Amino acid sequence: MEVWFEGLSYTSPLSRRRLIDDVSGRFLPGQLTAILGPSGAGKTTLLNAISGFRRSGMSGKLSVGCRSCYIAQEDVLAPMMSAGELMEFAAKLKLPSSYNYKQRTTVVEELLHTLGLEDCFDTRTENLSGGQRRRLSIALELINNPPILFLDEPTSGLDTVAAAQIIRLLNKLSRAGRTIVCTIHQPSASLFELFDRVYVMAQGRCIYQGGSSAHLLYYLAANGFVCPTHYSIADYVIELTEDDKNIEKLSEGIRNGKTAWFCKDLDQSPAPNTLALTNGNKGEPEVTEYDKLDCEDLLGVRVCASFWLQFTAILSRIFLQARRNKVGLQIQFYHHLGCGLAMGLMFHDKATDGTEFFNQMKFCMGIILFITYTQLMVPILYYPFEVKLLKMEHFNQWYQMFPYYAAFTVAKFPYMALLNILYLSLMYSLSGLPWEIGRFSLFCLIGIMTALVAEAMGLTIGAIFSVTNGTAVGPMTMAPFFGLAQYGFDFARTMHPWMNHLVRMSFMRAGVVSIVLTVFGMDRDLLECELDYDPCHFRDPKVVLHFLDIDKVPLFRPLFDLFLSLCFFRLTFYLALKWRLRR
């Protein structure tokens, strides 16, 4: 299956610079093609455009098969899994449902043997070498035998031997009829000979497309550039691109047809799965969406698994990764245990003392603040990598987004709930609250709901921003919610009605109010009061609720506010993922 494009351009949405300028070309099946050029020439941008990995900002015509796959320069592999387990996971999702376990295992073993990874079957992905990780990335995408393979700098970061292995492997795979296109910066002379075709770029323009070695030498000579005998042809053409006059001359050669091979018949009608890109009326590039095409294997069988199969496979993988991440689990366990003991001792028996009203309020706010900050920051730190993995696997048609979203939500809940119950149990018991099943259950429910809201907010930030930016955006986002959570308790009965509505927008406020109603409400008995003088104002829990102006607020109202916040941030997280996948 061939790939062709005509008049393809890309303008950066941020800088408004044109990074690709009206390029055309054709990549044929059964051939290994290299996109060559210096740094900043537009190689990766072009590869992202023709593979569909980047959609916004493009204009031109492009025809490519729906069953292509893309392998990024950075090997994004699921951690805490062995190479064999990851291959089996991919086989379960990418092979037809008619394949049984034995058939899937046979496909996995044959691919690992073909790519020289049979000795790495039980090796964790984080323990693989650079070359092994690159070959595993290729093996994962070859499971359903895609006819088109795009690779961005497959030799980047590898030594000479490993780089040669990768290029020879790609050359061998192309001989099976696949169209393989990869970007490469400056290959050695021996590696350059392994490419069937070369597409040379400079400053976002095409200066040569055709055969490698002798064809390229002939083309350069025809345009007045003779490569010295002691030079590598790849090095020489890169050196030529340092001079703008040379680039202009070679580009003129392309326009005049002085090339050893040029894509022909570009004016023919596009294929049914052609992607058309056109400029908008306002001068800003607009992208026509890809048609929804079924993923089918060579026999015409649908590859994409059912929702249930995708859900269970992803759920099993997340549980397996979490179980093996012992260090991460231990850190979170000791964090919740240590903070629960420290804060519990700080407020030891304060909940039974009628003279400790202000400490009791600090106790209620401290619980919500700890849960919010912890659950907010954890996903901000780890989820940006998860998004990269999701984007690659989703783009290469491993699974759809909703099964992933559902499985991820379900898989994270048990660990988060258990850790927060540990913390809340310590706080509840050490503070001296009465041991009543209903009160304790509500206490834990409020904490878990607050944790779910904070986690959803953290996941949204992690899905949009990098770790560096997220660590700044997270606390900045939490600050207004915390400010509204503690606002006006000391003058609650005289607070402006508009502020009463505004503070309800804070999920932390809903959490604090719910905790206060649970601690002081539900017909709780009088608190202890050891003062020698009378009166002890806050001995009666009803007086506390009256002072805070929540004596007439039913418990379900702040719980409902929490539930609305949970729905809002979970939806925001889902939309953030959809936005990220479309970038």
N, C-alpha and C positions, 0 to 999 in steps of 0.2 A: 504494500500500500504506500503510495507516494505522498509527499507533502509539497505543496507549492504555495507561494505567496507572491503578491504583486502590489507595488506601491505602498509597502508597509512603512508606517511612520509611528513614532512614539514621542509624545511630549510629556515631560514630567509635570504632574499636577501642582507640585510645590514651587519648583524653580522656573517653570514655564519654558525650560530649555528643551530643544528637540534632540533627543538622544539617539533616535534612529531616523534617518532621513531618506524616505522614498526608496526602499530597497526591495528587490525582487529575487526570486530564486526557486529552485526545485531540488528536492532530495529524493532519491530513487530507492526502491526496495532492493535488497541484496547488496547494499553498499554501506560502508562506514564513512561518514562525512565529518570533517572537522571544521568548526568555525574558529578561525585563527585571527589573531590581532593583538595589539598591545593593550595594556591596562587602560580602561576607559574607552575602548573602541566601540562598545555596545554589544559585545558578544553575549553576555548573560541576558541583557535586555531583549535581544532578538530571540534567544532561546525561550525565554519566558513568554514572549509574544506568540511564537508559532506553536508552542505547546499548550497555550491557553492558561498558563499558570498566572499570568498577569493580564487583566482585561481592560481596566480603565486607562484612558489616555491613548488608545490605539486607533489608527485609521488605516484603511487599505483592504485588501482581499486576502483571504487565507482559506486553504482547503486542507483538512487534516482528519484522520480517522478518529472515531470516538474511543477506540480501544488503545490509544497511546498511553504511555506512562512517563513520568518525569522523576528523575533522581537528582536531588539538589547537591550542591557542592559540599554542604555539611551533612554528614551521615546522621540522620535523625532516626535512631533505633530505640524501641521500647526498652527501658532499663529493667534490671532484675529478672530478665528472662534469658534462657539459653538460646543459641542459634536454632537448635532443633525445635524448641517450643514456639519460637516466633514464626518459623516456617510452617509449622502445623496450624498455628493460628491463622496465618495468611491463607493457607490451603483450604481451611474450613470455610472461609469467607469468599474466596475468589474462584474456587472450583465449583462446577455444577453440583446441585444437591443430590444428583443421582450417584455421585462418587461415594463409595463407602470408605470406612477407615483404612482398609488395606490399600485401596487404590490411591487415596491421598498420601499415605505413607510412602508408596512407591514413587510418586511424583516428587515428593520432598527428597527422598534419598538419591534419586537420579540427578536432581538439580544440584544438590550438595556435592555429589561426586563430580559432576561436570565442571563445577566452579572450584574444585579443590578444597572444599570445606567439610569433608566427611569427618575429619579429626576434630572439628569444632562443634560437633553436634551438642555436646553437653557443656559447652563453654558459655558463660554469661556474656552478653553483648558488651558490657563495660570492660571486660577483660580481653577483648579481641584487639588485634593489631590494626593499624590503619588500613592496610591492604585487605585484611580479612573483613573488616567492617564494610569497605567499599564493595567487595564481592558479595557479601551478604545482602547489601542493599539492592544489588542487581538481581540476586537470586529470588528475593521476595517479590519482585515485579515480574519475573519470568514465569511464575507459577501458572498463570492463565494464558501464557504464550502470546503476549501482545505483539502486533505486527510492527509497531513504531515505538522506539525507545529514545528518549531525550536525556542527556546527561550533562550536567554543568560541572566543568573542571574535574573529570573523574580521576586525574592524576595529581590533583592538588594535595600537598602535604605528604606525598609518598616518595620513597627513595627510588632510585633508577630501576632497580629490579622489580619492585612492586608495581611501578608505573608501567613497565614493559608487560608485565603479566596482565594488567587490566586492559591495555590496548589490544594485546593479542587475543584476549578473551572476547572483546567486543568485535574484533575482526572475524573471529570464528562464528560468533552469534549472527553476524550480518549475512554470512554465507548460507544461512538457513532461510533466507528470503526476507529478513527483517530490515526495516529502514532504521538505521541507527545514526543519530546526530549528536555530537558532543562539542562543547567548547574546550579549547585548550590554549594555553598562553604561549608557550615557546617550547615545542617538543624537540627532542634530539633528532639527529638525522635518521637514526634507525627506526625510531617511532614514527617519524613522518612518512616513511615508506609504507607503513601499514595502513594508511588511509587511502581510500579509493578516490574520494573527492575532497576538495578544500574550498572553503568559503572564507575569503579574507576580508576583514573589516578594518576601517580606520575612521575615527571621528564620526561614527554613526553611519558611514557610507560603505557600500560594497566596492572594493577595488579589484577583486578577482573572484571568479567561481568556475571551477572546472577540476580537471585531474590534478593529482599531486606530482611532485618531482619534475619529470621531463616536460609535462604540459605547462607547469608553472614557469619553468625556465624559458620555454619557448615564448610564453606570453610576455614575460618581463623583457626578453630580448627584442620582441616585436615592438615594444614601447620604449626601447633605448636603454634598458637596464640589464647589464650583463653581470651575472653572479660570479664572483671570483671562485676559482677551483677549490680553494681551501676553506670556503664558507659553507656552512649549512644553509640550505635554501630557506628554511623556516626563519633562521636568524637574519638572513639577508632581507627578506621581505618585511620583517619587523623593523629593521633599521631604516628601510625606505620610508616607512610611515612617519618618521620623525620630522620629515620635511613636508610642509603643506603643498609645495609645488609638485612633489612626487605624487601625493595623494590625488591632486587635481588631475594630473596627467593620466594616472591609472584609472581614475573614475571616468575620464573622457574615453579611455580605451574600452571600458565596459559599454558605454553608451553607443560607441561606434561598432560594437560587435567584435572587437579584436580579442577574443577569448577562446580558449581551447574548448570550452563547453558552456553553453548558456541555456537557461530554461526556455523552451519553445512552447508555442501554442498557448501562451498565457491568456490569450483573448478568447479561449474556448469557454463554453458555459461551465460554471462551477459545479462541482459535485454536490449531491444532495446534502452532505454534511458540511457545506462551506460556511465559514463564518465571515460575514460582511461587516466591516467597520467603516463608519462614516463620520464626518465632522458635523457637529451641530450647527444650528443657525447662528448661535451666539459666539461662534469661534472657539468653543470649548469642545474637546473630543468627547464623543459619546460612543458607547459600545453596544452593538446589538447582541443580545444574549444568545448563548449557544442553544440550538434546538435540543429538546430532551431526546437523547438517543439511548436506546437500550444497550447495555454492555453484553456482548455475546461472544462466545468462544468460537473456535474455527468450525465447530459442528453446528453452529446456530443455536446453541443452548444458552439460556440466560445465565450469566455468571453471578450477578448480584444476588446475595442470599436474602431469605425472608427476614421480616422484622424480628421474629422470635429468635432465629439463628444468630443474627447480628447482635441482638441484645444479650443473649446468654454467652456468646463468645467474648464480647467486650467485658461483660460483668465478671466472667471467670478470670480474664487477664488482669483486671484491676485488683480483684481479691488476691490473686497470686502475687502480684507486685507488692501489695500492701503487707502480705504475710511475710514476704522475704525482706522487706525493708525494716529490719529489726532495730537498727540504730534510730531511724526516724520515729518508730513507735515508742522506743524507750525514752527518747527525748521528750515526746509529748506526754507520756505517762508520768515521768518524774516532774515535768513542768506543772501539770494539773495537781499532782499529789503535793508537791512542795508549796505551790501557791495556796492550795486549799488548806493545808496545815498552818501556814504562816498567817493568812487572813483569818482563819478560824480562831487561832489563838489570840489574834489582835482583838477580835470581837467576842472573846470567850464570855458566855453567859450574859452578854449585853441585851439579848432579846427578852430576858425575863425581868429586867430592871426598869421600873417606871421613871427613873431619873435620867435615863440614858437615851432620851429621844433623839438628840442630834447624832449620836453614835449609831443608833438604829437606822437613821436615814442614810448615813454613810455606808452602813452595811448593805442596804438595799441597792444603793448606787454602785458600790464597789463590785457587787456580783455582776451587774449588767455591764459595767465598764470592762472588767476582766474578760468576760465571755466575748464581748464585742471585739475588743482589741486582738485577742488571741485568734479568734476565728476569722477575722478580717485579714491579718497579716500573713498567716500561713499560706493561703492560696496565692497571695500576691507574690510570694517568694518562689513557689514551685510551678505555678500554672503556666507562665509564659513558655516554658519548654514543652509542656503538654500541648499547648496550642500549635507549636511547630509540628509536633508529631501528628496531631489531628489533621492539620492542613495537608500534609503530605499523603497520609493514608486516605483521607476523604477525596483528595484530588485524583488519586490513582484508583479510585472506585473500590476501595476495600469495603466500605460501609457508608450508609447514609448518616446524616447528622442527628436526626431525632433518636434512632436507637442508641447512638453513642451518648446523647444527652440524658436519656432515661437511665441507661446503665450506669453512667457516672454518678448521677444523683442518688440512685439506690445504693451503689457500692460504698459511697462515702458516709452514708448515714450511720451505720452501726458503730464504726470506730468513733465518730464524732459524738454520738449519743452516750456511749459508754464512758468516754473520757470526761464529758461534762457531768454525768451522773456521779462519777467519783468525786469531782470537785464540789458539786452541790451537796452531796451527802456529808462531806466533811464540814462545809460551811453551816449546814442545817443543824448537825448534831453538836458542834462545838459552840454555836451561838446560844444554845439552850432553848430553841423552839420546841414546842410540845410535839411528842411523837404521835401524830395522828396520820393515818394512811392517806386520807383525802388531802390534808394540807401538804404533806410531803410530796404527793404525786403532782399536785398543782405547782408546787415549788420547782420540781424537776421539769415539768412540762414547759413552764415559762422560760426557764433557762435554755432548754433545747430549742424552743422556737426562736428565741433571740439569737442563738448560735447559728441556726439555719439562715436567718436573715443576714447576719454579718458575713457568713460564709458566701452566700450568693453575691453580696456586694463585693467581697474580695475577689471572687471568681470573675466578676464582670470587669474589675480593674485589671486583673491578671490577663484576661483575654484581650484587652485593648492595648495595654502598655507593657513595656519591658520591665524587667526587675528593677532597674535603676529608677525609672520614672514612676513605677508603681509604688515603691517605698515612700515616695514623696506625695503622690496623689492619695494614697490610702489614709494616712492620718489627717490630711487636709480635708478629705471627704467626711471622715468620721467626726471632725470637730464641731460642725454645726448641729449634728444630731445629738452630740453630748451636751452642747450648750443649751439646746432646747429641753434636754432631759432633766436638767437640774434647775431650770429657770422657774422662779416664782413660787417655790414651795413655802417660803417664809411669809409671803403675802398673797397666798392663793385665793383667799376670799375676796380680795380687792383687785384681782388681776383683770385687765381689760378683756372684754369678750373676744376681741379679735385674736388676742394672744392665746386664749383658750383653744381656739381652732388651729392656730399655727403650731402650738406645741404637740398637737396630736399627729402632726406630720412626721415626728421623730419616732422611729421604732424603739429607740432607747428609752424615750419617755413612756411609751406603752409598756415596755418591760419593767421599768421602775414602778409605775403605778400598779401593775399586776402583782409585783412582788410585795409592795406595801399592803395591798388589799389581802394578799394571802397571809402575810405575817400578822396583820392587825385585825383582819376581818374574820369571817366565818364563825361569828359568836365566840370569839376568844375570851377566856377568863381574864380577870383583873391581873395586872402585873404586880410584882413585888415593889415595895417602896419603903426604904429604911430611913427616910428623912424624919427628923424629930419634930419638924414643924409641918403645919397644914396650910394650904392644900398641896397635894402631889398631883399636879395638873394632868400629866400624861400617864397616870396609872391605868386609867380606863382606855382601852384601845379605841372605843368609839369617839373619845375626845380627840385622839390623834387623827382619825379619819375626818372628823369635823374641822379640825384646824387646817388640814390639807385640802379641804373642800372636795373630798372624794367620798364622803359618807353616803351620798346618794348615787354614786357611780356603781353600776352593777359590774361584776368581774368580767362578764363576757364582753363588755365594750372594749377595754384595752386589749383583751385577747383577740378580738375581731380586728382591731387596728394592727396588731402584730401579724395576724394572718394575711391581711391586705398587703402589708409591707413585704411579707414573704412571697406572695404571688407576684408583686411588682418587681422585686429584685431577681426572682427566678426567671421571669419573662425578660427582664433586661439582660440577664446573662445569656439566655438563648438567642436574643437578637444580636448581642455583641459577637457571639460565635458566628452567626450567619454573616454579619458584616465582615468579620475577619476572614472568613473563607472566601468571600467574594472579592477581596482586595487583589 
